[in-house]
Amino acid sequence: MKIRNAETVEAKQVEMEGAEDVTMRMLIGPDDKAPTFNMRLFEVAPGGYTPRHTHDWEHEVYVLAGKGVVLENGQDKPIIAGNCIYVPPNEDHQFRNTGGENLKFLCLVPKT
């Protein structure tokens, strides 16, 4: 078992094409020898966004703080702290911060 404070995990700038003002902390992942899932903490600065993209695996997302929109089937859907979001495999998606504070969310994905 491992227990750590999320704030002690280094926040790395997301360098993917199409991302703006986004950091990610790999809270649980390959370095922990987690066999099935990765747990990541994203922070999107006001006006920032994740890349618009698709892939073969699902996302489970829990919004911790802030507000924004998530792209779903070509339309922006509002999201706020406390929302749970399921993004199915191969669905075009993007998260954007529309508020004045950081949009923080946990994102769980299968280990690929």
C-alpha positions in Angstrom: 0.0 0.0 0.0 1.1 3.6 -0.7 -0.3 6.7 0.9 0.9 10.1 -0.2 -0.4 13.7 -0.3 -1.3 14.7 -3.9 0.5 18.0 -3.4 3.8 16.2 -3.0 3.6 14.8 -6.5 5.3 16.9 -9.1 2.9 18.8 -11.4 4.1 18.6 -15.0 3.0 20.9 -17.8 0.9 19.0 -20.4 2.9 19.5 -23.6 0.5 17.8 -26.1 -0.4 19.8 -29.2 -3.7 21.6 -28.5 -3.2 22.0 -24.7 -3.0 25.4 -23.1 -2.2 26.1 -19.4 -2.7 22.5 -18.1 -0.7 20.6 -15.6 -0.9 16.9 -14.6 0.1 15.0 -11.5 0.4 11.2 -11.9 -1.0 10.3 -8.5 -0.9 6.6 -9.0 0.7 5.0 -12.1 3.5 3.0 -13.6 6.0 4.0 -10.9 3.6 2.6 -8.3 3.3 -0.7 -10.2 -0.5 -0.2 -10.4 -1.5 -3.1 -12.6 -4.8 -1.8 -14.1 -5.4 2.0 -13.8 -3.6 5.4 -13.7 -5.0 8.1 -11.5 -4.1 11.6 -12.6 -4.9 15.1 -11.2 -5.3 17.8 -13.8 -5.4 21.5 -13.2 -6.5 23.8 -16.0 -5.8 27.6 -15.5 -8.5 30.1 -16.3 -8.9 30.2 -20.0 -6.9 27.0 -20.5 -7.9 23.7 -22.1 -6.9 20.2 -22.7 -6.3 19.0 -26.2 -9.3 18.0 -28.3 -8.8 14.3 -29.0 -10.0 10.7 -29.1 -8.5 7.4 -28.1 -9.4 3.7 -27.7 -9.9 3.8 -23.9 -12.4 5.3 -21.5 -12.0 8.1 -18.9 -13.7 8.4 -15.5 -13.5 12.0 -14.3 -14.4 13.7 -11.0 -14.4 17.5 -10.9 -12.8 18.7 -7.6 -12.9 22.5 -8.0 -13.7 25.2 -10.5 -16.1 25.3 -13.4 -15.8 24.7 -17.1 -17.1 22.8 -20.1 -16.5 19.4 -21.5 -16.9 18.8 -25.3 -19.5 16.0 -25.9 -20.6 15.1 -29.4 -19.5 18.6 -30.7 -21.3 20.5 -28.0 -20.0 22.1 -24.8 -21.6 20.8 -21.6 -21.1 22.8 -18.4 -19.3 21.1 -15.5 -18.7 22.1 -11.9 -17.2 20.7 -8.7 -18.9 17.5 -7.7 -19.7 16.4 -11.3 -18.8 12.8 -12.4 -18.1 12.3 -16.1 -17.7 9.2 -18.1 -16.0 9.6 -21.5 -16.5 6.4 -23.6 -13.7 5.1 -25.8 -13.3 6.9 -29.2 -15.4 9.9 -28.2 -14.1 13.3 -29.2 -13.5 15.3 -26.0 -11.9 18.3 -24.5 -12.0 20.1 -21.1 -12.0 23.9 -20.9 -11.9 26.2 -17.9 -14.5 28.9 -18.2 -14.2 30.2 -14.6 -11.9 32.5 -12.7 -10.1 29.8 -10.6 -8.3 26.6 -11.6 -10.4 23.8 -12.9 -9.2 20.7 -11.0 -10.3 17.1 -11.8 -9.2 13.6 -11.2 -9.0 11.4 -14.3 -8.8 7.7 -14.1 -7.7 5.8 -17.3 -6.8 2.2 -17.9 -3.1 1.5 -18.0 -2.2 1.3 -21.8 
